[in-house]
Each structure stands twice: as C-alpha cells, then as structure tokens.
Amino acid sequence: MAAIADTTQDAEYRAKARAWLAENAAEYTKPLEDYEENDLTRLTKEFIQKKHAAGYSAIALPKDVGGAGGTLREAQIFAQEEAKYIIPTHTGMSIGFSMAMAVISKHGTPEQFRKFGTLTHSGQAAWCQLFSEPAAGSDLAGVRTRGVKRGDDWLFNGQKVWSSWAHHADYGILLARSDGSVPKHKGL
C-alpha cells in the first residue's frame, strides 16, 4: 500500500509534531519491559497529560470529550511520528482509549462519554478489564457474573479471577450476563 503524500498543511503539522516529540519523547529510551510497574504507570499518565495539553491526545475526537478536535489525517501523522519513539505505554491507558471509550460512546450517555472521555484522554484515568472468571477463563461466553438493572443502577453478583493492572486502575470495564434466557454468546 502506498503511503499518502503530505499536503503542505500535512507537512506543517508533521514538522510541529516532530518538534514536540523531539522535545517531549526523546527522554524515554528504556524498553518497556525494563520499567517497574509503578514507574511505567506514572510515566504513561504524565506523557498522556503532556500530549493532551499540547493537543496530541485523541487528536481526531471533539474537545468536549477530551479530544483535540483535529482531523483523522493529523492523528495518522502524529501516530507515524510517535512510533519512532519508545513511549511509556501502560496497558490500562490503552484499555481506556480503545475499549472503554468505544463501549461508552456506543452504549453510554453523552454525559458519560464527556466525563470518562475527558478523564481518559487527558491521562487522568486508567482502566482495567473485569472479564475472566473461574469457570470461564478466556471463554467470555461462559461468563456467569450476573448484572440486574435496578432503576438507574446495576447490581452485579459474581466472581472475577484476575485482572491485569487492576491495582493501577481508576475504573474497570466489566463483562456480565444480563439475560440468562438467551444462548451463551448473547445476553452479555
């Protein structure tokens, strides 16, 4: 696949992104596996906070959800330039950016997306997954944790076995069975 050629505007954006990264990302030289967990968590949050302040976090998302209000092309350019560095990457931040925000944007309220989007995209909140169970393991269709809607709230009853990085998380994304009368892959 051929690379997209930069327009003049793209080239200007790329130059600014390169300059910002040279100033803010060059200090990270250790492979990720060489960091202690607490240090990696702290450095990842700090770096995302710097990116957010400079307009480089969630570039193509609207500002009211913690994004930069930019374009998909700008996000692509920044990602290409950022990939040249060893950026501290804590899994809980990735879970928030990709999984939690996708679910909240689709199934949550606009207010929830604004609140959690802003917290996540600004580097203030880390997430974990609450999926695995004793009888299900990684077979999510075997989830037994039940979720029952009670007015505006949910009551959950069940057990999760483990969750990587949960001790560093501010929020969790939970998978539960809300309808036990349908086949295993439904009702989650």
C-alpha positions in Angstrom: 0.0 0.0 0.0 1.5 3.3 -1.0 1.9 6.0 1.7 -0.3 9.1 1.5 1.7 12.1 0.3 1.7 15.0 2.7 0.0 18.2 1.6 1.6 21.5 2.6 -0.7 21.6 5.6 0.2 18.0 6.5 3.9 18.8 6.2 3.5 21.7 8.6 1.6 19.6 11.1 4.2 16.8 10.8 7.0 19.3 11.4 5.3 20.6 14.6 4.6 17.1 15.8 8.2 16.0 15.2 9.5 19.1 17.1 7.1 18.4 20.0 8.1 14.7 20.2 11.8 15.5 20.0 11.4 17.8 23.0 9.0 15.6 25.0 9.5 11.9 24.0 13.3 11.6 23.4 13.9 11.1 27.1 12.2 7.7 27.0 14.9 5.3 25.9 14.4 2.1 28.0 12.4 -0.8 26.6 9.0 -1.0 28.3 9.9 -4.3 30.0 12.7 -2.6 31.9 10.3 -0.3 33.8 8.9 -1.1 37.2 5.1 -1.2 37.1 4.6 1.9 39.2 7.1 3.9 37.2 5.5 2.8 33.9 2.0 3.7 35.2 3.2 7.2 36.3 5.3 7.9 33.2 2.4 6.9 30.9 -0.1 9.1 32.7 2.4 12.0 32.7 3.1 11.6 29.0 -0.5 11.5 28.0 -1.1 14.6 30.2 1.6 16.4 28.2 0.2 15.2 24.9 -3.3 16.4 26.0 -2.0 19.8 27.0 -0.3 20.1 23.6 -3.3 18.9 21.6 -1.9 15.5 20.7 -4.1 13.2 22.7 -7.2 11.7 21.0 -6.5 14.1 18.1 -9.5 13.4 16.0 -12.1 13.4 18.7 -14.1 16.5 19.7 -12.8 18.7 22.5 -15.9 18.2 24.7 -14.8 14.5 25.1 -11.2 15.3 25.9 -10.0 15.2 22.3 -8.1 17.8 20.4 -10.7 18.5 17.7 -8.3 17.7 14.9 -8.6 15.5 11.8 -8.0 11.8 11.2 -5.1 12.8 9.0 -3.5 14.7 11.8 -4.0 11.7 14.1 -2.4 9.5 11.5 0.6 11.8 11.1 1.2 12.1 14.8 0.9 8.3 15.2 3.5 7.8 12.5 5.9 10.2 14.2 5.3 8.9 17.7 6.0 5.4 16.5 9.6 6.4 16.1 10.0 6.7 19.9 9.8 4.3 22.8 6.8 5.8 24.5 5.8 4.6 28.0 2.6 2.6 27.4 0.7 1.3 30.4 -1.9 -1.3 29.4 -4.6 0.4 31.5 -4.4 3.6 29.4 -4.7 1.6 26.2 -7.8 -0.2 27.6 -9.4 3.1 28.3 -8.6 4.7 25.0 -9.6 1.7 22.8 -12.1 -0.5 24.7 -13.8 1.6 27.4 -14.3 4.7 25.2 -15.7 2.6 22.4 -18.3 1.0 24.7 -19.2 4.2 26.4 -19.6 6.1 23.2 -21.9 3.4 21.8 -23.9 2.4 24.9 -23.4 5.2 27.4 -25.0 8.6 27.7 -23.4 11.7 26.1 -22.7 12.9 29.6 -20.9 9.7 30.5 -18.8 9.9 27.3 -17.9 13.5 28.1 -16.9 12.7 31.6 -15.0 9.5 31.1 -13.6 10.6 27.7 -12.1 13.7 29.2 -10.7 11.8 32.2 -9.2 9.1 29.9 -7.9 11.2 27.1 -6.3 13.7 29.4 -4.3 10.9 31.2 -6.2 11.2 34.5 -7.8 7.8 34.4 -6.5 4.3 33.8 -8.8 1.3 33.2 -8.7 -2.5 33.6 -10.8 -5.3 32.2 -13.0 -7.3 34.5 -13.7 -10.3 32.2 -12.1 -13.6 33.4 -13.9 -15.9 35.7 -13.1 -19.3 37.4 -15.4 -21.4 35.1 -14.9 -19.2 32.0 -11.3 -18.2 31.8 -10.9 -16.5 28.5 -14.1 -18.0 27.1 -16.3 -15.0 27.5 -19.4 -16.9 26.5 -19.0 -18.8 29.8 -19.3 -15.6 31.9 -21.6 -16.3 35.0 -21.4 -12.9 36.7 -24.9 -11.5 36.6 -26.0 -7.9 36.1 -29.5 -6.9 37.1 -30.8 -3.4 36.3 -32.3 -1.7 39.4 -33.7 1.7 38.3 -30.8 3.7 37.1 -28.2 1.4 38.7 -26.9 -2.2 38.1 -26.5 -4.8 40.8 -23.7 -7.3 40.0 -23.2 -10.7 41.6 -20.3 -13.0 40.6 -16.6 -13.6 40.7 -13.7 -12.4 38.6 -10.4 -14.3 38.8 -7.8 -11.7 37.9 -7.4 -8.5 36.0 -4.0 -7.4 34.8 -3.1 -3.9 36.1 -6.3 -3.6 38.2 -4.2 -2.3 41.1 -3.3 0.7 38.9 -6.8 1.3 37.5 -9.2 4.1 38.4 -12.1 2.4 36.6 -12.9 -1.1 35.3 -14.8 -2.3 32.2 -17.0 -5.2 33.4 -18.5 -8.0 31.4 -21.6 -9.6 33.0 -24.6 -11.6 31.9 -27.8 -9.5 31.9 -30.1 -12.1 30.3 -29.7 -15.7 31.2 -32.5 -16.9 29.0 -30.7 -16.5 25.7 -27.8 -18.5 24.2 -24.3 -18.1 25.7 -23.0 -15.6 23.2 -26.0 -13.3 23.8 -27.2 -11.7 26.9 -23.8 -10.2 27.8 
